Amino acid sequence: MKPKKLNKDQIQKIFLSTLGFIALIYCYFTFFLGPLNKSRVTMIQTIGDLQTKTASSKTELRKTANLEQQAKEATGRYEALQKTTQDGAPIAWFPPKMRAFFGDRRIDKVSARLESSSDFKEPELSDWVKDIWAIEVPESDYSALGRAIADLENTEPLLSFQRVVIHAVPEQPQYQQVSLDAETVLFKK
Amino acid sequence: MALQLNLLHEEFKEERQRKRDPLKLGLIALGCFGVILFLYYAWNAYGTMQIRSQLNVAQAEWAKVEPQVTAAQNRAAELHQIIDSTKVLDARIENRFYWAPFLSIISQSVAPNIQLTSLDGTITDSGVISVSLEGLAAAREPRAAAEELRQLLSEQLEKHYSEVKVTFKNLEDLDTLLNLAGVPTASARFVVNMIFNPKPAAPSKKPESTKENQGKEAKEKPAAK
C-alpha cells in the first residue's frame, strides 16, 4: 500500500499545527510551569533557612536560660556592688558620708575633696568610674584611726587607700594628722 | 447476484478526507496534550500551595521566636557584661591592699623608746607598697635601738608579705638628750624605707616523704607491737 501523498493545503495545516504546538510548549514552560517551580524552589529554600534559624534560636534560648542560672550569683553580686553607689553626684554624698563615718568613730573635722575622676581602661568597667579622693583628718588617735580604716576597708569593698600619710602633731603628741588618698569605684548613674 | 453500485462514493471520500484532516487531528492532539499539561500544572500548583502553607507555618513560628531570640541575645550580652564586670571588680577587691593590718604591725613593732613622727605609705603603679617611716630612737645606744626596730619590722612584715626590704634611708645621732622615764637619754633620728609586695609569700614546700613516712610509721607500729 502506497502512502498517500499530502496535498499543499494539508502540509500547510501540519506546519501550522507544529507551530502552535511549539508556541504552546514555550508559553507553558516560560509563563506557567517555570515561575511556579521557581517560586517553589525559593519557598523551599526560605523554609529551610527559617527552620535552621528557628532551631538555632531555640538553642540560643536554652543557652541564655542556662547562662541566667549560672550568672545568678554574679548578677546578685553585681547588684550589691551597684548599690554601694548612692544616687546623685558623688561629690554631693561622698564627703558627708566620710565625715559621718569617721565622726561615728570619734574622729571629727574630717574633710574629703575630689582629686580626680576618670574612666577605666578595661572595657568590662565601662559603666564604672574611678574617683580619687583626698581625705584629711586633722586630729586623730592612732588606734582610733586604725580601727576606722579597718572598718572602712571592710565595709566599702570598692574603696581602697592608695596613700596614707600620718604626721605627729607637735603640740599634741597623742594625736596625728592624717591624709588619705582613697580610690573609689562608682557606678555611673 | 445483485450488482451493488455506490453512487455516493465521492461524498464518502470527502467525508473520509474530512476525518483525516491533519489540522483537525493536530488540534485534537494539541488539545489532549494541553489537558495533560494543565493537569501537570495543577498538580504542581497544588504542591506549591502546600509548600506555601508550610512556609506560612515556618514564618509564623519564626515571627513568634524572633523577638524572644533578640531579647535573649540582648540578655546574654548583658549577662556576659555583668559576669565580666563582676570578675574584674572582684579581682580589684581581692587584690587591694589593706592598710589597717599594716598599721597594726607598725604599732606592735614600736618599742616604748621609739617615737614615730611620720609615716608615708604609697601603693606604686606596679602594686608594690612603699612606706617611709620617720622617728626618734632613745637609748644608751640609740642607733642599736633604731636597728632593732628595723629588724623587727622586717621580721613582722615578712610574716604577712613577700619581697620585703626594710632599709635605713637616714640614721643620725642627735645632740640633744631626750627625757626617757625621767632619765636623760641619747637619741637618734631615723628614716626607714620599707618596700614589699602585698601578696603573701608562697609557702615553702614540705618534704614529700613526710606524709609517706608518717603513713609507713603508722603501719609499722602495730606490726612492731
Interface residues (C-beta under 8 A of the other chain):
Chain A: L6 Q10 K13 I14 L16 S17 T18 G20 F21 L24 Y28 F32 L33 L36 N37 S39 R40 M43 I44 T46 I47 L50 Q51 K53 T54 S57 K58 E60 L61 K63 T64 L67 E68 A71 A74 T75 R77 Y78 L81 E122 E124 L125 D127 W128 Y142 S143 L145 G146 R147 I149 A150 E153 P157 L158 S160 F161 Q162 R163 V164 V165 I166 H167 A168 P173 V185
Chain B: D21 P22 L23 G26 L27 A29 L30 F33 G34 L37 Y40 Y41 N44 A45 G47 T48 I51 R52 Q54 L55 A58 Q59 E61 W62 V65 E66 Q68 V69 A72 Q73 R75 A76 L79 H80 Q81 I82 I83 D84 S85 T86 K87 V88 L89 D90 R92 I93 R96 F97 Y98 W99 A100 P101 L103 S104 S107 Q115 L116 T117 S118 L119 D120 G121 T122 I123
